[in-house]
Amino acid sequence: MVEFILDILLVKSMYYFYILKCNDNTKYCGHTNNLKERLGKHLKGRIWSTKYKRPMELVYYEKFDSRSQAFRREMQFKNGKTRKETMEKLISSFPKAKCQGFNSHSDL
């Protein structure tokens, strides 16, 4: 039993910075510790900021070891002067195949 508890404590959470392309051609970025669940909430209209921008698709994400790292990455785009240009470069260089598993909406 003690070993099981230690295993749980040693499991490291992964955090994500992500970018969604919305139906009005705008981009939305955020961070989460469960990318699939968060995307499902966006797609079902449960997130206020993207509720009326559906349908949307995941076009980019990065993994981080801590929430603060993912949050800092998000803030670079929400507060940066070069946000649009940098975001477009990231999206165009990101392999679309990496997002396919997340963008298949049937199991969300």
MMTF fields as JSON, N, C-alpha, C and O atoms, coordinates in Angstrom:
{
  "mmtfVersion": "1.0.0",
  "mmtfProducer": "UNKNOWN",
  "numBonds": 431,
  "numAtoms": 432,
  "numGroups": 108,
  "numChains": 1,
  "numModels": 1,
  "chainsPerModel": [1],
  "groupsPerChain": [108],
  "chainIdList": ["A"],
  "bondAtomList": [4, 2, 8, 6, 12, 10, 16, 14, 20, 18, 24, 22, 28, 26, 32, 30, 36, 34, 40, 38, 44, 42, 48, 46, 52, 50, 56, 54, 60, 58, 64, 62, 68, 66, 72, 70, 76, 74, 80, 78, 84, 82, 88, 86, 92, 90, 96, 94, 100, 98, 104, 102, 108, 106, 112, 110, 116, 114, 120, 118, 124, 122, 128, 126, 132, 130, 136, 134, 140, 138, 144, 142, 148, 146, 152, 150, 156, 154, 160, 158, 164, 162, 168, 166, 172, 170, 176, 174, 180, 178, 184, 182, 188, 186, 192, 190, 196, 194, 200, 198, 204, 202, 208, 206, 212, 210, 216, 214, 220, 218, 224, 222, 228, 226, 232, 230, 236, 234, 240, 238, 244, 242, 248, 246, 252, 250, 256, 254, 260, 258, 264, 262, 268, 266, 272, 270, 276, 274, 280, 278, 284, 282, 288, 286, 292, 290, 296, 294, 300, 298, 304, 302, 308, 306, 312, 310, 316, 314, 320, 318, 324, 322, 328, 326, 332, 330, 336, 334, 340, 338, 344, 342, 348, 346, 352, 350, 356, 354, 360, 358, 364, 362, 368, 366, 372, 370, 376, 374, 380, 378, 384, 382, 388, 386, 392, 390, 396, 394, 400, 398, 404, 402, 408, 406, 412, 410, 416, 414, 420, 418, 424, 422, 428, 426],
  "bondOrderList": [1, 1, 1, 1, 1, 1, 1, 1, 1, 1, 1, 1, 1, 1, 1, 1, 1, 1, 1, 1, 1, 1, 1, 1, 1, 1, 1, 1, 1, 1, 1, 1, 1, 1, 1, 1, 1, 1, 1, 1, 1, 1, 1, 1, 1, 1, 1, 1, 1, 1, 1, 1, 1, 1, 1, 1, 1, 1, 1, 1, 1, 1, 1, 1, 1, 1, 1, 1, 1, 1, 1, 1, 1, 1, 1, 1, 1, 1, 1, 1, 1, 1, 1, 1, 1, 1, 1, 1, 1, 1, 1, 1, 1, 1, 1, 1, 1, 1, 1, 1, 1, 1, 1, 1, 1, 1, 1],
  "groupList": [{"groupName": "MET", "atomNameList": ["N", "CA", "C", "O"], "elementList": ["N", "C", "C", "O"], "formalChargeList": [0, 0, 0, 0], "bondAtomList": [1, 0, 2, 1, 3, 2], "bondOrderList": [1, 1, 2], "singleLetterCode": "M", "chemCompType": "L-PEPTIDE LINKING"}, {"groupName": "VAL", "atomNameList": ["N", "CA", "C", "O"], "elementList": ["N", "C", "C", "O"], "formalChargeList": [0, 0, 0, 0], "bondAtomList": [1, 0, 2, 1, 3, 2], "bondOrderList": [1, 1, 2], "singleLetterCode": "V", "chemCompType": "L-PEPTIDE LINKING"}, {"groupName": "GLU", "atomNameList": ["N", "CA", "C", "O"], "elementList": ["N", "C", "C", "O"], "formalChargeList": [0, 0, 0, 0], "bondAtomList": [1, 0, 2, 1, 3, 2], "bondOrderList": [1, 1, 2], "singleLetterCode": "E", "chemCompType": "L-PEPTIDE LINKING"}, {"groupName": "PHE", "atomNameList": ["N", "CA", "C", "O"], "elementList": ["N", "C", "C", "O"], "formalChargeList": [0, 0, 0, 0], "bondAtomList": [1, 0, 2, 1, 3, 2], "bondOrderList": [1, 1, 2], "singleLetterCode": "F", "chemCompType": "L-PEPTIDE LINKING"}, {"groupName": "ILE", "atomNameList": ["N", "CA", "C", "O"], "elementList": ["N", "C", "C", "O"], "formalChargeList": [0, 0, 0, 0], "bondAtomList": [1, 0, 2, 1, 3, 2], "bondOrderList": [1, 1, 2], "singleLetterCode": "I", "chemCompType": "L-PEPTIDE LINKING"}, {"groupName": "LEU", "atomNameList": ["N", "CA", "C", "O"], "elementList": ["N", "C", "C", "O"], "formalChargeList": [0, 0, 0, 0], "bondAtomList": [1, 0, 2, 1, 3, 2], "bondOrderList": [1, 1, 2], "singleLetterCode": "L", "chemCompType": "L-PEPTIDE LINKING"}, {"groupName": "ASP", "atomNameList": ["N", "CA", "C", "O"], "elementList": ["N", "C", "C", "O"], "formalChargeList": [0, 0, 0, 0], "bondAtomList": [1, 0, 2, 1, 3, 2], "bondOrderList": [1, 1, 2], "singleLetterCode": "D", "chemCompType": "L-PEPTIDE LINKING"}, {"groupName": "LYS", "atomNameList": ["N", "CA", "C", "O"], "elementList": ["N", "C", "C", "O"], "formalChargeList": [0, 0, 0, 0], "bondAtomList": [1, 0, 2, 1, 3, 2], "bondOrderList": [1, 1, 2], "singleLetterCode": "K", "chemCompType": "L-PEPTIDE LINKING"}, {"groupName": "SER", "atomNameList": ["N", "CA", "C", "O"], "elementList": ["N", "C", "C", "O"], "formalChargeList": [0, 0, 0, 0], "bondAtomList": [1, 0, 2, 1, 3, 2], "bondOrderList": [1, 1, 2], "singleLetterCode": "S", "chemCompType": "L-PEPTIDE LINKING"}, {"groupName": "TYR", "atomNameList": ["N", "CA", "C", "O"], "elementList": ["N", "C", "C", "O"], "formalChargeList": [0, 0, 0, 0], "bondAtomList": [1, 0, 2, 1, 3, 2], "bondOrderList": [1, 1, 2], "singleLetterCode": "Y", "chemCompType": "L-PEPTIDE LINKING"}, {"groupName": "CYS", "atomNameList": ["N", "CA", "C", "O"], "elementList": ["N", "C", "C", "O"], "formalChargeList": [0, 0, 0, 0], "bondAtomList": [1, 0, 2, 1, 3, 2], "bondOrderList": [1, 1, 2], "singleLetterCode": "C", "chemCompType": "L-PEPTIDE LINKING"}, {"groupName": "ASN", "atomNameList": ["N", "CA", "C", "O"], "elementList": ["N", "C", "C", "O"], "formalChargeList": [0, 0, 0, 0], "bondAtomList": [1, 0, 2, 1, 3, 2], "bondOrderList": [1, 1, 2], "singleLetterCode": "N", "chemCompType": "L-PEPTIDE LINKING"}, {"groupName": "THR", "atomNameList": ["N", "CA", "C", "O"], "elementList": ["N", "C", "C", "O"], "formalChargeList": [0, 0, 0, 0], "bondAtomList": [1, 0, 2, 1, 3, 2], "bondOrderList": [1, 1, 2], "singleLetterCode": "T", "chemCompType": "L-PEPTIDE LINKING"}, {"groupName": "GLY", "atomNameList": ["N", "CA", "C", "O"], "elementList": ["N", "C", "C", "O"], "formalChargeList": [0, 0, 0, 0], "bondAtomList": [1, 0, 2, 1, 3, 2], "bondOrderList": [1, 1, 2], "singleLetterCode": "G", "chemCompType": "PEPTIDE LINKING"}, {"groupName": "HIS", "atomNameList": ["N", "CA", "C", "O"], "elementList": ["N", "C", "C", "O"], "formalChargeList": [0, 0, 0, 0], "bondAtomList": [1, 0, 2, 1, 3, 2], "bondOrderList": [1, 1, 2], "singleLetterCode": "H", "chemCompType": "L-PEPTIDE LINKING"}, {"groupName": "ARG", "atomNameList": ["N", "CA", "C", "O"], "elementList": ["N", "C", "C", "O"], "formalChargeList": [0, 0, 0, 0], "bondAtomList": [1, 0, 2, 1, 3, 2], "bondOrderList": [1, 1, 2], "singleLetterCode": "R", "chemCompType": "L-PEPTIDE LINKING"}, {"groupName": "TRP", "atomNameList": ["N", "CA", "C", "O"], "elementList": ["N", "C", "C", "O"], "formalChargeList": [0, 0, 0, 0], "bondAtomList": [1, 0, 2, 1, 3, 2], "bondOrderList": [1, 1, 2], "singleLetterCode": "W", "chemCompType": "L-PEPTIDE LINKING"}, {"groupName": "PRO", "atomNameList": ["N", "CA", "C", "O"], "elementList": ["N", "C", "C", "O"], "formalChargeList": [0, 0, 0, 0], "bondAtomList": [1, 0, 2, 1, 3, 2], "bondOrderList": [1, 1, 2], "singleLetterCode": "P", "chemCompType": "L-PEPTIDE LINKING"}, {"groupName": "GLN", "atomNameList": ["N", "CA", "C", "O"], "elementList": ["N", "C", "C", "O"], "formalChargeList": [0, 0, 0, 0], "bondAtomList": [1, 0, 2, 1, 3, 2], "bondOrderList": [1, 1, 2], "singleLetterCode": "Q", "chemCompType": "L-PEPTIDE LINKING"}, {"groupName": "ALA", "atomNameList": ["N", "CA", "C", "O"], "elementList": ["N", "C", "C", "O"], "formalChargeList": [0, 0, 0, 0], "bondAtomList": [1, 0, 2, 1, 3, 2], "bondOrderList": [1, 1, 2], "singleLetterCode": "A", "chemCompType": "L-PEPTIDE LINKING"}],
  "groupTypeList": [0, 1, 2, 3, 4, 5, 6, 4, 5, 5, 1, 7, 8, 0, 9, 9, 3, 9, 4, 5, 7, 10, 11, 6, 11, 12, 7, 9, 10, 13, 14, 12, 11, 11, 5, 7, 2, 15, 5, 13, 7, 14, 5, 7, 13, 15, 4, 16, 8, 12, 7, 9, 7, 15, 17, 0, 2, 5, 1, 9, 9, 2, 7, 3, 6, 8, 15, 8, 18, 19, 3, 15, 15, 2, 0, 18, 3, 7, 11, 13, 7, 12, 15, 7, 2, 12, 0, 2, 7, 5, 4, 8, 8, 3, 17, 7, 19, 7, 10, 18, 13, 3, 11, 8, 14, 8, 6, 5],
  "groupIdList": [1, 2, 3, 4, 5, 6, 7, 8, 9, 10, 11, 12, 13, 14, 15, 16, 17, 18, 19, 20, 21, 22, 23, 24, 25, 26, 27, 28, 29, 30, 31, 32, 33, 34, 35, 36, 37, 38, 39, 40, 41, 42, 43, 44, 45, 46, 47, 48, 49, 50, 51, 52, 53, 54, 55, 56, 57, 58, 59, 60, 61, 62, 63, 64, 65, 66, 67, 68, 69, 70, 71, 72, 73, 74, 75, 76, 77, 78, 79, 80, 81, 82, 83, 84, 85, 86, 87, 88, 89, 90, 91, 92, 93, 94, 95, 96, 97, 98, 99, 100, 101, 102, 103, 104, 105, 106, 107, 108],
  "secStructList": [7, 2, 2, 2, 2, 2, 2, 2, 2, 2, 7, 7, 7, 7, 3, 3, 3, 3, 3, 3, 3, 3, 6, 6, 1, 7, 3, 3, 3, 3, 3, 3, 1, 7, 2, 2, 2, 2, 2, 2, 2, 2, 2, 6, 6, 7, 1, 4, 4, 4, 4, 4, 4, 7, 1, 3, 3, 3, 3, 3, 3, 3, 3, 3, 1, 1, 2, 2, 2, 2, 2, 2, 2, 2, 2, 2, 2, 2, 2, 7, 6, 6, 2, 2, 2, 2, 2, 2, 2, 2, 2, 2, 2, 1, 7, 6, 2, 2, 2, 2, 2, 2, 2, 7, 4, 4, 4, 7],
  "xCoordList": [0.823, 0.0, 0.867, 0.574, 1.928, 2.819, 3.483, 3.632, 3.883, 4.506, 3.542, 3.952, 2.268, 1.25, 1.109, 1.046, 1.061, 0.942, 2.175, 2.055, 3.345, 4.567, 4.562, 5.003, 4.064, 3.972, 3.076, 3.397, 1.967, 1.044, 1.72, 1.589, 2.437, 3.101, 4.228, 4.524, 4.852, 5.963, 5.531, 6.338, 4.264, 3.768, 3.769, 3.163, 4.443, 4.586, 3.476, 3.253, 2.797, 1.763, 2.411, 3.474, 1.776, 2.229, 1.255, 0.047, 1.785, 0.963, 1.168, 2.21, 0.159, 0.169, -0.176, -1.038, 0.498, 0.105, -0.488, 0.096, -1.63, -2.274, -2.855, -3.134, -3.027, -3.643, -4.771, -4.593, -5.923, -7.078, -7.332, -7.174, -7.721, -8.173, -9.694, -10.289, -10.311, -11.77, -12.428, -11.764, -13.755, -14.491, -14.463, -14.669, -14.216, -14.141, -12.704, -12.394, -11.838, -10.424, -9.559, -8.392, -10.106, -9.29, -8.577, -8.926, -7.579, -6.846, -7.112, -7.21, -7.225, -7.386, -6.244, -5.953, -5.595, -4.552, -4.836, -5.433, -4.391, -4.607, -3.624, -2.729, -3.803, -2.972, -3.852, -4.901, -3.407, -4.187, -3.289, -2.172, -3.785, -3.057, -3.693, -3.185, -4.796, -5.454, -5.96, -7.075, -5.137, -5.441, -6.706, -7.53, -6.854, -8.025, -9.323, -10.298, -9.329, -10.522, -10.843, -12.0, -9.819, -10.027, -10.543, -11.446, -9.982, -10.459, -11.92, -12.719, -12.266, -13.657, -14.596, -15.689, -14.184, -15.008, -15.161, -16.241, -14.081, -14.172, -15.164, -16.025, -15.039, -15.87, -17.348, -18.217, -17.633, -19.019, -19.606, -20.757, -18.827, -19.324, -19.339, -20.074, -18.548, -18.528, -17.501, -17.397, -16.747, -15.765, -16.294, -16.475, -16.539, -17.188, -16.481, -17.138, -15.162, -14.421, -14.438, -14.145, -14.774, -14.812, -16.196, -16.37, -17.144, -18.476, -19.1, -19.701, -18.96, -19.597, -18.62, -18.888, -17.509, -16.508, -16.351, -15.369, -17.308, -17.25, -17.766, -18.56, -17.345, -16.385, -14.961, -14.691, -14.074, -12.675, -11.823, -12.321, -10.525, -9.631, -8.319, -7.888, -7.712, -6.399, -5.376, -5.33, -4.546, -3.55, -2.121, -1.172, -1.954, -0.613, -0.678, -1.628, 0.339, 0.488, 1.939, 2.718, 2.285, 3.602, 3.403, 2.44, 4.309, 4.263, 5.252, 6.335, 4.854, 5.704, 5.644, 4.682, 6.677, 6.745, 5.989, 5.666, 5.702, 5.006, 3.93, 3.988, 2.962, 1.886, 2.444, 2.013, 3.39, 3.936, 4.632, 4.557, 5.305, 5.94, 4.887, 5.036, 3.829, 2.757, 2.057, 1.729, 1.832, 1.179, 2.056, 1.555, 3.352, 4.273, 4.242, 4.258, 4.199, 4.14, 2.853, 2.875, 1.737, 0.46, 0.538, 0.08, 1.109, 1.189, 2.069, 1.877, 3.032, 3.855, 2.99, 3.283, 1.937, 1.074, -0.062, -0.518, -0.52, -1.623, -1.154, -1.953, 0.117, 0.633, 1.68, 2.108, 2.098, 3.2, 2.78, 1.662, 3.689, 3.429, 3.478, 2.804, 4.268, 4.421, 3.549, 3.853, 2.5, 1.648, 1.192, 1.418, 0.564, -0.025, 1.04, 0.888, 2.112, 3.176, 3.844, 4.061, 4.163, 4.815, 3.891, 4.327, 2.624, 1.659, 1.523, 1.48, 1.455, 1.332, 2.571, 2.45, 3.754, 4.979, 4.977, 5.352, 4.552, 4.489, 3.517, 3.838, 2.339, 1.309, 1.764, 1.599, 2.331, 2.73, 3.894, 4.041, 4.717, 5.845, 5.51, 6.324, 4.319, 3.932, 3.331, 2.451, 3.78, 3.233, 1.736, 1.354, 0.917, -0.535, -0.919, -1.944, -0.109, -0.398, -0.415, -1.105, 0.327, 0.358, -0.984, -1.292, -1.779, -3.072, -4.224, -5.32, -4.003, -5.1, -5.822, -7.05, -5.121, -5.776, -6.673, -7.688, -6.299, -7.114, -8.291, -9.34, -8.139, -9.174, -10.224, -11.179, -10.064, -11.12, -12.14, -11.923, -13.238, -14.204, -15.118, -15.895, -15.047, -15.997, -15.921, -16.941, -14.736, -14.641, -14.518, -14.176, -14.79, -14.725, -16.066, -16.198],
  "yCoordList": [-1.198, 0.0, 1.261, 2.218, 1.262, 2.418, 2.649, 3.792, 1.563, 1.688, 2.314, 3.13, 1.941, 2.488, 3.994, 4.754, 4.418, 5.848, 6.597, 7.692, 6.023, 6.658, 6.776, 7.784, 5.745, 5.799, 6.946, 7.64, 7.148, 8.236, 9.584, 10.484, 9.722, 10.989, 11.298, 12.464, 10.266, 10.466, 10.718, 11.139, 10.462, 10.711, 12.219, 12.982, 12.615, 14.028, 14.471, 13.844, 15.526, 16.065, 16.767, 17.373, 16.683, 17.37, 18.529, 18.389, 19.643, 20.815, 21.185, 20.901, 21.822, 22.128, 23.588, 24.157, 24.178, 25.442, 25.039, 24.214, 25.602, 25.178, 26.37, 27.421, 26.172, 27.178, 26.505, 25.433, 27.15, 26.693, 27.667, 28.877, 27.133, 27.967, 27.917, 26.846, 29.071, 29.152, 29.363, 29.692, 29.167, 29.246, 30.646, 30.782, 31.686, 33.051, 33.425, 34.594, 32.411, 32.538, 33.2, 33.499, 33.432, 33.937, 32.761, 31.6, 33.083, 32.064, 32.276, 33.409, 31.192, 31.242, 30.434, 29.332, 30.969, 30.193, 30.105, 31.0, 28.997, 28.767, 27.731, 27.291, 27.347, 26.293, 25.392, 25.81, 24.15, 23.16, 22.002, 21.859, 21.185, 19.965, 18.732, 17.621, 18.923, 17.815, 18.336, 18.848, 18.199, 18.788, 18.213, 18.954, 16.915, 16.281, 16.739, 17.056, 16.772, 17.203, 18.674, 19.036, 19.507, 20.941, 21.189, 22.003, 20.498, 20.643, 20.207, 20.854, 19.119, 18.668, 19.732, 19.921, 20.428, 21.507, 22.658, 23.235, 22.99, 24.04, 23.62, 24.404, 22.388, 21.915, 21.819, 21.96, 21.581, 21.468, 22.809, 22.87, 23.877, 25.203, 25.486, 26.362, 24.766, 24.945, 25.973, 26.249, 26.536, 27.564, 28.889, 29.045, 29.833, 31.089, 31.813, 32.293, 31.895, 32.7, 32.141, 32.869, 30.868, 30.294, 29.723, 29.114, 29.916, 29.32, 29.641, 28.768, 30.872, 31.29, 31.303, 31.922, 30.627, 30.568, 29.15, 28.845, 28.29, 26.906, 26.797, 27.635, 25.805, 24.764, 25.314, 26.377, 24.578, 24.971, 23.72, 22.602, 23.927, 22.781, 23.144, 24.296, 22.158, 22.312, 22.383, 21.505, 23.441, 23.583, 23.579, 23.499, 23.666, 23.701, 23.409, 23.798, 22.72, 22.593, 22.323, 21.825, 22.661, 22.392, 21.774, 22.093, 20.893, 20.258, 20.943, 21.361, 21.046, 21.633, 20.793, 20.061, 20.912, 20.171, 20.85, 20.205, 22.139, 22.832, 23.76, 24.193, 24.045, 24.954, 26.349, 27.03, 26.772, 28.124, 28.287, 29.358, 27.246, 27.32, 27.452, 28.267, 26.655, 26.709, 28.064, 28.628, 28.583, 29.881, 31.002, 31.899, 30.947, 31.953, 31.944, 32.996, 30.749, 30.631, 31.256, 31.976, 30.986, 31.577, 33.102, 33.773, 33.649, 35.099, 35.761, 36.932, 35.018, 35.558, 35.917, 36.875, 35.157, 35.402, 36.35, 37.087, 36.351, 37.237, 38.665, 39.597, 38.855, 40.189, 40.674, 41.826, 39.8, 40.152, 40.995, 40.872, 41.858, 42.712, 41.925, 42.277, 40.87, 40.084, 38.829, 37.841, 38.871, 37.706, 37.03, 35.834, 37.767, 37.164, 36.53, 35.39, 37.267, 36.757, 35.516, 34.526, 35.571, 34.444, 33.235, 32.106, 33.468, 32.376, 31.686, 30.457, 32.447, 31.872, 31.047, 29.992, 31.517, 30.762, 29.437, 28.403, 29.471, 28.232, 27.24, 26.063, 27.716, 26.84, 26.236, 25.037, 27.056, 26.544, 25.554, 24.701, 25.656, 24.733, 23.484, 22.565, 23.452, 22.339, 21.207, 21.461, 19.969, 18.838, 18.63, 18.355, 18.762, 18.623, 17.247, 17.1, 16.259, 14.894, 14.805, 13.951, 15.665, 15.627, 16.035, 15.652, 16.798, 17.269, 16.361, 16.486, 15.457, 14.648, 13.852, 13.782, 13.256, 12.484, 13.331, 12.856, 14.591, 15.497, 16.038, 16.33, 16.176, 16.776, 15.78, 16.174, 14.5, 13.541, 13.624, 13.09, 14.287, 14.68, 13.563, 13.773, 12.419, 11.367, 10.897, 10.502, 10.927, 10.402, 11.494, 11.2, 12.756, 13.843, 14.083, 14.964],
  "zCoordList": [0.0, 0.0, 0.0, -0.718, 0.802, 0.868, -0.489, -0.92, -1.164, -2.478, -3.478, -4.304, -3.414, -4.31, -4.101, -5.067, -2.858, -2.552, -3.047, -3.597, -2.858, -3.343, -4.865, -5.415, -5.54, -6.998, -7.451, -8.416, -6.768, -7.105, -6.895, -7.724, -5.796, -5.495, -6.474, -6.732, -7.015, -7.929, -9.365, -10.194, -9.66, -11.012, -11.244, -10.492, -12.275, -12.573, -13.521, -14.556, -13.176, -14.054, -15.23, -15.097, -16.362, -17.557, -17.801, -17.611, -18.212, -18.512, -19.969, -20.559, -20.536, -21.96, -22.208, -21.538, -23.165, -23.774, -25.119, -25.822, -25.489, -26.735, -27.488, -26.912, -28.796, -29.663, -30.44, -31.019, -30.44, -31.208, -32.355, -32.198, -33.498, -34.607, -34.594, -34.715, -34.45, -34.322, -35.684, -36.667, -35.721, -36.993, -37.605, -38.811, -36.814, -37.34, -37.722, -37.949, -37.788, -38.167, -37.096, -37.35, -35.913, -34.816, -34.157, -34.374, -33.357, -32.607, -31.119, -30.648, -30.405, -28.955, -28.354, -28.819, -27.327, -26.668, -25.179, -24.582, -24.598, -23.176, -22.664, -23.386, -21.405, -20.825, -19.965, -19.476, -19.79, -19.054, -18.642, -19.139, -17.734, -17.379, -18.029, -17.878, -18.748, -19.448, -20.79, -20.89, -21.801, -23.101, -23.729, -24.263, -23.664, -24.28, -23.611, -24.291, -22.298, -21.57, -21.845, -22.06, -21.837, -22.074, -23.478, -23.668, -24.47, -25.837, -25.935, -26.612, -25.263, -25.248, -24.706, -25.238, -23.655, -23.089, -24.073, -24.196, -24.773, -25.8, -26.884, -27.283, -27.354, -28.469, -28.094, -28.954, -26.826, -26.369, -25.933, -25.5, -26.044, -25.693, -24.205, -23.748, -23.449, -21.991, -21.523, -20.327, -22.455, -22.124, -22.667, -23.874, -21.776, -22.128, -23.27, -24.194, -23.22, -24.194, -25.614, -26.563, -25.774, -27.128, -27.479, -28.535, -26.619, -26.798, -28.161, -28.787, -28.614, -29.869, -31.049, -32.079, -30.89, -31.963, -32.498, -33.174, -32.199, -32.649, -34.077, -34.503, -34.813, -34.438, -34.447, -35.006, -33.827, -33.75, -33.797, -33.665, -33.989, -34.0, -33.311, -33.325, -32.725, -32.125, -33.25, -34.111, -33.241, -34.297, -33.762, -34.542, -32.434, -31.86, -30.367, -29.686, -29.869, -28.417, -28.056, -28.869, -26.826, -26.262, -24.887, -24.191, -24.497, -23.177, -22.239, -22.647, -20.972, -19.942, -18.675, -18.441, -17.872, -16.608, -15.478, -14.481, -15.615, -14.527, -15.084, -16.234, -14.246, -14.624, -14.88, -15.81, -14.068, -14.231, -15.585, -16.188, -16.065, -17.386, -18.485, -19.395, -18.401, -19.408, -19.368, -20.412, -18.173, -18.016, -18.591, -19.269, -18.321, -18.869, -20.401, -21.039, -20.972, -22.432, -22.959, -23.958, -22.295, -22.696, -22.648, -23.573, -21.589, -21.424, -22.475, -22.801, -23.006, -24.089, -25.294, -26.009, -25.515, -26.663, -26.335, -27.21, -25.124, -24.772, -24.532, -24.627, -24.225, -23.933, -24.928, -24.866, -25.846, -26.741, -27.926, -28.427, -28.371, -29.526, -30.831, -31.799, -30.857, -32.092, -32.06, -32.727, -31.307, -31.083, -32.379, -32.559, -33.265, -34.462, -35.358, -35.796, -35.626, -36.497, -35.897, -36.596, -34.621, -33.952, -33.906, -34.132, -33.614, -33.53, -34.888, -34.951, -35.958, -37.294, -37.656, -38.278, -37.274, -37.539, -36.788, -37.342, -35.52, -34.728, -35.355, -35.514, -35.706, -36.264, -37.59, -37.819, -38.456, -39.776, -39.689, -40.564, -38.651, -38.526, -37.701, -37.606, -37.108, -36.243, -37.074, -37.897, -36.882, -37.65, -37.356, -36.219, -38.37, -38.203, -37.665, -36.998, -37.95, -37.494, -35.966, -35.411, -35.286, -33.826, -33.223, -32.094, -33.953, -33.446, -33.846, -33.3, -34.777, -35.304, -34.235, -34.263, -33.306, -32.255, -31.384, -30.876, -31.209, -30.396, -31.194, -30.619, -32.493, -33.318, -33.803, -34.472, -33.478, -33.801, -32.68, -31.592, -32.944, -31.913, -31.426, -30.494, -32.015, -31.688, -30.244, -29.679, -29.627, -28.263, -27.208, -26.063, -27.569, -26.591, -25.954, -25.105]
}
